[in-house]
Amino acid sequence: MSKILIVEDEDVIADLEKDYLELSGFQVELAADGNKGLQKALEEDFNLLILDLMLPGVDGFEICKQVRAVKNMPIIMVSAKKDDIDKIRGLGLGADDYMTKPFSPSELVARVKAHLTRYERLVSSNARENSVIEIRGIKIDRTARRVWVNGEEKNFTSREFDLLAFLAENPNHVYTKEELFREIWDMDSVGDIATVTVHIKKIREKIEFNSAKPQYIETIWGVGYRFKV
């Protein structure tokens, strides 16, 4: 069940919106002022935010700005202010929609459903498109072929990336140099497995805090390497 937060200081309007949304199967919570609304929006998990602009305490514009900086849920702004400049400002701060009072509760419900459907479809699409591995501060995006270490992006050659991703996809499995050469370079080692050692060294320099004492890619002496989780 989707959970919605309504930040609205007019009790009659808030209760009416809440009733219509609950009849449509949503779970709804109310906040009657900007300070409480901002706190709930930031500290609790909601699927969508309905936000009045003119509020006691923090106004709707500031709430939208702060929420959008850390959360990606749909935000619908509602206001009696009809000026285009307010709509432009609200949408520019990250709101997904702007409704001018008075409006019918059924229209609000329709827009809520549309935004939730669109958001869920977008999230689902991104999940299918991006193959991401995250292990102890390392993020490997297989789709974009990008790597971040503690939030900082690192540049990898094609072979370095393939080797790191392969080991991270198969954690705690010990691979010999011959196996890694065959897997990543797609050929038998023919005695030339030193290139694996060189690539492991370069990867460690980019992902390890201290490459002399690796915490991720371990050397198993006499056998090969494994990615430790």
ABEGO torsion letter per residue (X at the ends): XBBBBBBBABAAAAAAAAAAAAAAGBBBBBBABAAAAAAAAAABBBABBBBBABBBEBBAAAAAAAAAAABABBBBBBBABABAAAAAAAAAAGBABBBBOBBBAAAAAAAAAAAAAAAAAAAAAAAAABBBBBBGGBBBBAAAGBBBBGGBBBBBBAAAAAAAAAAAABBGBBBBAAAAAAAAAGBBAGGBAAAAAAAAAAAAAAABABAABBAABBBBBGAEBBBBX
